[in-house]
């Protein structure tokens, strides 16, 4: 459970943990209010970006220098996931792209997200990173890409398998704070 509230957003009563829907959840003890924090996952789109037979991976600001991942972003209200993934690729890399295959849905429990993953084929052009979020990118030949054990790594693995590559998973480098 993600504890994001201390007080009820409807009546300002301090929240307590109560059973609702088969799980313990933050809820308002005021019986006249009854607000429950359902803590539903946030929908996120992810793109396995293929470009000239390589996979384009991006590095978020603050990540360990070895850590690269798929292009991802939040699904906006009223937006179709297939449109959102192309928008995110354009916003984060500056590249126009076309939709490939839908790869599937995976949960990413650590961030309470539902990942909606696609294969995307990037058009030619210069990569221009969204520097408020990303610090670097690299293009890796498909046969050299190794997926990670969580979230979007499963989508990447499924895509690679569909292309005849069966790499072993690897463990992400840990952030400095996690090592201490």
Buried (B, 14 or more C-beta within 10 A) or exposed (E): EEEEBEEBEEEEBEBEEEEBEEEEBBBBEBEEBEBBBEBEBEBBBBBBBBBEEBBBBBBBEEBEEEBBBBBBBEBEEEBEBBBBBBBBBBEBBBBEBEBBEBBEEBBBEEEBBBBBBBBBBBEEEEBEBBEEBBEBBEBEEBEEBBBBEBBBBBBBBBBBEEEEBEBEEEEBEEEEEEEE
